[in-house]
């Protein structure tokens, strides 16, 4: 892994994903206000972490990323929809996202709500549009669709968002904070890796190992997000910082302290790397991404 070029890998995968996203938007959208708002938020940049993890998981089990790109793009659309809605005045009320005005600031609140709805439904449209060559392939995609829907739904990401809002001003126990973040952030990350592993024809053992990896990197990502909201540079992050404290949100730094939060994130990443011991160098991108998660500045 020491010789693995993570930056080159990320640049290449982001281009592949962005090219596909533009194609999906151009084929599905038009020049209407809602399609402009959808494209505004979706193509504003971002790390593309979830779709990249999906592609990397497929490669780790010996699959081809081109067989997974549709699902990867759908996952990014779901993630962007969640950001649009998170930023709304009724939720986190943020004015900046990915270095530019949030969707409701650039357009208006009603348009932002509908843009999020549009991206979510387009994601499922993409996931359910395939020319299956076998019953096994159709069954596999149906299972993936169900898994993603569960992760993004009211028992997954949405439940995590609800717990986050409901607990403002109320100090949670560490166990409750972890459960909230596993749902809010970790569920879609885990679904991304699971999707790549399944569509890459991974074995059951490979899939389970990658789910262990996903659980740990998903939580580590949120721990670092909490730290960056305290110490991050808004110019680098492309969004404001300090909002967690302003809104009296439960975070790892607030409950554990910065030093302890960093140590916890490192422990989670080490757990994730151990889960990859089963794999050969095809999983080097996943190893490098795990390390990147605790070293990132945005």
DODREN-436249 format. One record per residue (C-alpha): x, y, z; residue number from 1. Coordinates in nm, 2 decimals. Layout:
N
<atom <X; Y; Z>; NUM>
...
This chain:
298
<atom <0.00; 0.00; 0.00>; 1>
<atom <0.30; 0.23; 0.06>; 2>
<atom <0.34; 0.28; -0.32>; 3>
<atom <-0.03; 0.32; -0.39>; 4>
<atom <-0.12; 0.65; -0.54>; 5>
<atom <-0.44; 0.74; -0.36>; 6>
<atom <-0.46; 1.09; -0.50>; 7>
<atom <-0.44; 0.96; -0.86>; 8>
<atom <-0.70; 0.70; -0.78>; 9>
<atom <-0.94; 0.95; -0.63>; 10>
<atom <-0.90; 1.19; -0.93>; 11>
<atom <-0.96; 0.91; -1.18>; 12>
<atom <-1.27; 0.78; -1.00>; 13>
<atom <-1.41; 1.12; -0.94>; 14>
<atom <-1.38; 1.20; -1.31>; 15>
<atom <-1.55; 0.86; -1.40>; 16>
<atom <-1.83; 0.93; -1.15>; 17>
<atom <-1.88; 1.30; -1.26>; 18>
<atom <-1.89; 1.20; -1.63>; 19>
<atom <-2.16; 0.94; -1.55>; 20>
<atom <-2.36; 1.18; -1.33>; 21>
<atom <-2.37; 1.45; -1.61>; 22>
<atom <-2.49; 1.18; -1.85>; 23>
<atom <-2.77; 1.08; -1.62>; 24>
<atom <-2.87; 1.43; -1.56>; 25>
<atom <-2.86; 1.53; -1.92>; 26>
<atom <-3.06; 1.23; -2.03>; 27>
<atom <-3.32; 1.26; -1.74>; 28>
<atom <-3.34; 1.64; -1.69>; 29>
<atom <-3.43; 1.94; -1.90>; 30>
<atom <-3.39; 2.31; -1.86>; 31>
<atom <-3.66; 2.34; -1.59>; 32>
<atom <-3.59; 2.52; -1.26>; 33>
<atom <-3.60; 2.19; -1.07>; 34>
<atom <-3.35; 2.02; -1.30>; 35>
<atom <-3.12; 2.32; -1.27>; 36>
<atom <-3.14; 2.31; -0.89>; 37>
<atom <-3.07; 1.93; -0.89>; 38>
<atom <-2.76; 1.98; -1.11>; 39>
<atom <-2.64; 2.28; -0.91>; 40>
<atom <-2.61; 2.07; -0.59>; 41>
<atom <-2.50; 1.74; -0.75>; 42>
<atom <-2.22; 1.89; -0.96>; 43>
<atom <-2.09; 2.13; -0.70>; 44>
<atom <-1.79; 1.91; -0.63>; 45>
<atom <-1.75; 1.71; -0.31>; 46>
<atom <-1.54; 1.41; -0.22>; 47>
<atom <-1.76; 1.15; -0.39>; 48>
<atom <-1.65; 0.92; -0.11>; 49>
<atom <-1.96; 0.69; -0.12>; 50>
<atom <-1.95; 0.61; -0.49>; 51>
<atom <-1.57; 0.57; -0.48>; 52>
<atom <-1.61; 0.33; -0.19>; 53>
<atom <-1.87; 0.14; -0.39>; 54>
<atom <-1.63; 0.11; -0.69>; 55>
<atom <-1.33; 0.02; -0.47>; 56>
<atom <-1.53; -0.26; -0.29>; 57>
<atom <-1.62; -0.41; -0.63>; 58>
<atom <-1.25; -0.41; -0.73>; 59>
<atom <-1.15; -0.55; -0.40>; 60>
<atom <-1.35; -0.87; -0.46>; 61>
<atom <-1.23; -0.90; -0.82>; 62>
<atom <-1.52; -0.73; -0.99>; 63>
<atom <-1.52; -0.45; -1.25>; 64>
<atom <-1.61; -0.09; -1.15>; 65>
<atom <-1.80; -0.04; -1.48>; 66>
<atom <-2.05; -0.30; -1.36>; 67>
<atom <-2.11; -0.09; -1.05>; 68>
<atom <-2.10; 0.27; -1.18>; 69>
<atom <-2.48; 0.30; -1.21>; 70>
<atom <-2.53; 0.21; -0.84>; 71>
<atom <-2.24; 0.43; -0.74>; 72>
<atom <-2.40; 0.73; -0.91>; 73>
<atom <-2.74; 0.66; -0.75>; 74>
<atom <-2.57; 0.65; -0.41>; 75>
<atom <-2.41; 0.99; -0.47>; 76>
<atom <-2.75; 1.13; -0.57>; 77>
<atom <-2.90; 1.00; -0.24>; 78>
<atom <-2.61; 1.16; -0.05>; 79>
<atom <-2.66; 1.49; -0.22>; 80>
<atom <-3.03; 1.49; -0.16>; 81>
<atom <-2.96; 1.43; 0.21>; 82>
<atom <-2.72; 1.73; 0.22>; 83>
<atom <-2.97; 1.96; 0.05>; 84>
<atom <-3.23; 1.87; 0.31>; 85>
<atom <-2.98; 1.89; 0.60>; 86>
<atom <-2.90; 2.24; 0.50>; 87>
<atom <-3.26; 2.36; 0.51>; 88>
<atom <-3.37; 2.63; 0.76>; 89>
<atom <-3.59; 2.37; 0.94>; 90>
<atom <-3.29; 2.15; 0.99>; 91>
<atom <-2.92; 2.27; 1.02>; 92>
<atom <-2.99; 2.61; 0.85>; 93>
<atom <-2.65; 2.62; 0.67>; 94>
<atom <-2.57; 2.88; 0.40>; 95>
<atom <-2.26; 2.72; 0.25>; 96>
<atom <-2.20; 2.37; 0.11>; 97>
<atom <-1.91; 2.25; -0.10>; 98>
<atom <-1.78; 2.61; -0.13>; 99>
<atom <-2.09; 2.76; -0.27>; 100>
<atom <-2.43; 2.88; -0.14>; 101>
<atom <-2.66; 2.60; -0.04>; 102>
<atom <-2.95; 2.50; -0.26>; 103>
<atom <-3.21; 2.69; -0.07>; 104>
<atom <-3.00; 3.00; -0.07>; 105>
<atom <-2.92; 2.98; -0.44>; 106>
<atom <-3.28; 2.91; -0.54>; 107>
<atom <-3.54; 2.91; -0.26>; 108>
<atom <-3.65; 2.67; 0.02>; 109>
<atom <-3.94; 2.51; -0.18>; 110>
<atom <-3.71; 2.45; -0.48>; 111>
<atom <-3.44; 2.30; -0.26>; 112>
<atom <-3.69; 2.06; -0.10>; 113>
<atom <-3.81; 1.95; -0.45>; 114>
<atom <-3.45; 1.92; -0.58>; 115>
<atom <-3.37; 1.68; -0.30>; 116>
<atom <-3.69; 1.48; -0.37>; 117>
<atom <-3.59; 1.48; -0.74>; 118>
<atom <-3.24; 1.34; -0.67>; 119>
<atom <-3.37; 1.07; -0.44>; 120>
<atom <-3.63; 0.95; -0.69>; 121>
<atom <-3.39; 0.97; -0.98>; 122>
<atom <-3.15; 0.75; -0.78>; 123>
<atom <-3.42; 0.48; -0.75>; 124>
<atom <-3.51; 0.52; -1.12>; 125>
<atom <-3.14; 0.46; -1.21>; 126>
<atom <-3.11; 0.16; -0.98>; 127>
<atom <-3.43; 0.00; -1.12>; 128>
<atom <-3.34; 0.06; -1.49>; 129>
<atom <-3.13; -0.23; -1.62>; 130>
<atom <-3.12; -0.48; -1.91>; 131>
<atom <-3.08; -0.79; -1.70>; 132>
<atom <-2.92; -1.09; -1.88>; 133>
<atom <-3.01; -1.35; -1.62>; 134>
<atom <-3.25; -1.41; -1.33>; 135>
<atom <-2.95; -1.42; -1.10>; 136>
<atom <-2.84; -1.07; -1.21>; 137>
<atom <-3.19; -0.94; -1.16>; 138>
<atom <-3.22; -1.09; -0.82>; 139>
<atom <-2.88; -0.94; -0.72>; 140>
<atom <-2.98; -0.59; -0.83>; 141>
<atom <-3.32; -0.63; -0.65>; 142>
<atom <-3.13; -0.72; -0.33>; 143>
<atom <-2.90; -0.42; -0.37>; 144>
<atom <-3.20; -0.19; -0.42>; 145>
<atom <-3.36; -0.32; -0.11>; 146>
<atom <-3.05; -0.28; 0.10>; 147>
<atom <-2.99; 0.08; -0.02>; 148>
<atom <-3.35; 0.17; 0.04>; 149>
<atom <-3.33; 0.03; 0.40>; 150>
<atom <-3.01; 0.22; 0.47>; 151>
<atom <-3.14; 0.55; 0.34>; 152>
<atom <-3.49; 0.51; 0.49>; 153>
<atom <-3.67; 0.58; 0.82>; 154>
<atom <-3.49; 0.29; 0.99>; 155>
<atom <-3.15; 0.41; 0.86>; 156>
<atom <-3.02; 0.75; 0.76>; 157>
<atom <-3.34; 0.93; 0.82>; 158>
<atom <-3.38; 0.79; 1.17>; 159>
<atom <-3.02; 0.90; 1.24>; 160>
<atom <-3.11; 1.25; 1.12>; 161>
<atom <-3.42; 1.25; 1.34>; 162>
<atom <-3.22; 1.15; 1.65>; 163>
<atom <-2.96; 1.42; 1.57>; 164>
<atom <-3.22; 1.69; 1.57>; 165>
<atom <-3.42; 1.55; 1.87>; 166>
<atom <-3.11; 1.53; 2.09>; 167>
<atom <-3.00; 1.90; 2.04>; 168>
<atom <-2.95; 2.04; 2.39>; 169>
<atom <-2.98; 1.70; 2.55>; 170>
<atom <-2.65; 1.52; 2.64>; 171>
<atom <-2.64; 1.17; 2.51>; 172>
<atom <-2.44; 0.87; 2.64>; 173>
<atom <-2.16; 0.76; 2.42>; 174>
<atom <-2.35; 0.45; 2.32>; 175>
<atom <-2.65; 0.65; 2.20>; 176>
<atom <-2.42; 0.89; 2.01>; 177>
<atom <-2.26; 0.60; 1.83>; 178>
<atom <-2.59; 0.45; 1.74>; 179>
<atom <-2.71; 0.79; 1.60>; 180>
<atom <-2.40; 0.83; 1.38>; 181>
<atom <-2.41; 0.46; 1.27>; 182>
<atom <-2.75; 0.54; 1.13>; 183>
<atom <-2.70; 0.90; 1.01>; 184>
<atom <-2.37; 0.87; 0.84>; 185>
<atom <-2.26; 0.51; 0.86>; 186>
<atom <-2.57; 0.34; 0.70>; 187>
<atom <-2.52; 0.49; 0.36>; 188>
<atom <-2.14; 0.43; 0.37>; 189>
<atom <-2.20; 0.07; 0.46>; 190>
<atom <-2.46; 0.04; 0.19>; 191>
<atom <-2.21; 0.18; -0.07>; 192>
<atom <-1.95; -0.08; 0.02>; 193>
<atom <-2.20; -0.36; 0.04>; 194>
<atom <-2.34; -0.27; -0.30>; 195>
<atom <-1.99; -0.28; -0.46>; 196>
<atom <-1.91; -0.61; -0.30>; 197>
<atom <-2.24; -0.77; -0.41>; 198>
<atom <-2.23; -0.64; -0.77>; 199>
<atom <-1.86; -0.73; -0.79>; 200>
<atom <-1.97; -1.09; -0.72>; 201>
<atom <-1.80; -1.11; -0.38>; 202>
<atom <-1.82; -1.43; -0.17>; 203>
<atom <-2.03; -1.42; 0.15>; 204>
<atom <-1.71; -1.41; 0.35>; 205>
<atom <-1.57; -1.12; 0.15>; 206>
<atom <-1.89; -0.93; 0.18>; 207>
<atom <-1.90; -0.98; 0.56>; 208>
<atom <-1.53; -0.86; 0.59>; 209>
<atom <-1.61; -0.56; 0.39>; 210>
<atom <-1.92; -0.48; 0.60>; 211>
<atom <-1.69; -0.48; 0.91>; 212>
<atom <-1.46; -0.25; 0.73>; 213>
<atom <-1.75; -0.03; 0.63>; 214>
<atom <-1.89; -0.01; 0.99>; 215>
<atom <-1.56; 0.12; 1.12>; 216>
<atom <-1.48; 0.37; 0.84>; 217>
<atom <-1.83; 0.50; 0.85>; 218>
<atom <-1.81; 0.59; 1.22>; 219>
<atom <-1.45; 0.71; 1.19>; 220>
<atom <-1.57; 0.95; 0.91>; 221>
<atom <-1.83; 1.10; 1.14>; 222>
<atom <-1.59; 1.13; 1.43>; 223>
<atom <-1.35; 1.33; 1.21>; 224>
<atom <-1.64; 1.54; 1.08>; 225>
<atom <-1.71; 1.63; 1.44>; 226>
<atom <-1.35; 1.72; 1.50>; 227>
<atom <-1.33; 1.93; 1.18>; 228>
<atom <-1.64; 2.12; 1.29>; 229>
<atom <-1.43; 2.24; 1.59>; 230>
<atom <-1.09; 2.28; 1.43>; 231>
<atom <-1.14; 2.28; 1.05>; 232>
<atom <-1.07; 2.57; 0.81>; 233>
<atom <-1.39; 2.69; 0.64>; 234>
<atom <-1.19; 2.79; 0.33>; 235>
<atom <-1.07; 2.43; 0.29>; 236>
<atom <-1.39; 2.26; 0.40>; 237>
<atom <-1.62; 2.47; 0.18>; 238>
<atom <-1.87; 2.51; 0.46>; 239>
<atom <-1.90; 2.68; 0.79>; 240>
<atom <-1.76; 2.54; 1.11>; 241>
<atom <-1.88; 2.57; 1.47>; 242>
<atom <-2.24; 2.50; 1.39>; 243>
<atom <-2.25; 2.18; 1.61>; 244>
<atom <-2.16; 2.38; 1.92>; 245>
<atom <-2.40; 2.67; 1.83>; 246>
<atom <-2.69; 2.42; 1.80>; 247>
<atom <-2.59; 2.22; 2.11>; 248>
<atom <-2.54; 1.91; 1.91>; 249>
<atom <-2.40; 1.59; 2.05>; 250>
<atom <-2.06; 1.52; 1.91>; 251>
<atom <-1.75; 1.32; 2.00>; 252>
<atom <-1.54; 1.62; 2.09>; 253>
<atom <-1.82; 1.75; 2.31>; 254>
<atom <-1.85; 1.42; 2.50>; 255>
<atom <-1.50; 1.28; 2.48>; 256>
<atom <-1.27; 1.57; 2.41>; 257>
<atom <-1.06; 1.63; 2.09>; 258>
<atom <-0.76; 1.42; 2.19>; 259>
<atom <-0.98; 1.12; 2.29>; 260>
<atom <-1.19; 1.16; 1.97>; 261>
<atom <-0.87; 1.15; 1.75>; 262>
<atom <-0.76; 0.83; 1.93>; 263>
<atom <-1.10; 0.67; 1.88>; 264>
<atom <-1.10; 0.76; 1.51>; 265>
<atom <-0.75; 0.59; 1.48>; 266>
<atom <-0.88; 0.28; 1.66>; 267>
<atom <-1.18; 0.26; 1.42>; 268>
<atom <-0.95; 0.29; 1.12>; 269>
<atom <-0.72; 0.02; 1.26>; 270>
<atom <-1.02; -0.21; 1.30>; 271>
<atom <-1.12; -0.14; 0.94>; 272>
<atom <-0.77; -0.22; 0.82>; 273>
<atom <-0.77; -0.55; 1.01>; 274>
<atom <-1.09; -0.65; 0.83>; 275>
<atom <-0.90; -0.62; 0.50>; 276>
<atom <-0.64; -0.88; 0.60>; 277>
<atom <-0.84; -1.13; 0.41>; 278>
<atom <-0.78; -0.95; 0.08>; 279>
<atom <-0.49; -0.90; -0.15>; 280>
<atom <-0.36; -0.58; -0.30>; 281>
<atom <-0.68; -0.52; -0.50>; 282>
<atom <-0.81; -0.38; -0.17>; 283>
<atom <-0.53; -0.12; -0.15>; 284>
<atom <-0.76; 0.16; -0.24>; 285>
<atom <-0.98; 0.07; 0.05>; 286>
<atom <-0.68; 0.06; 0.28>; 287>
<atom <-0.56; 0.40; 0.16>; 288>
<atom <-0.91; 0.56; 0.19>; 289>
<atom <-0.94; 0.44; 0.55>; 290>
<atom <-0.61; 0.62; 0.63>; 291>
<atom <-0.73; 0.93; 0.43>; 292>
<atom <-1.04; 0.95; 0.64>; 293>
<atom <-0.85; 1.04; 0.96>; 294>
<atom <-0.60; 1.26; 0.78>; 295>
<atom <-0.84; 1.47; 0.57>; 296>
<atom <-0.89; 1.84; 0.62>; 297>
<atom <-1.24; 1.86; 0.47>; 298>
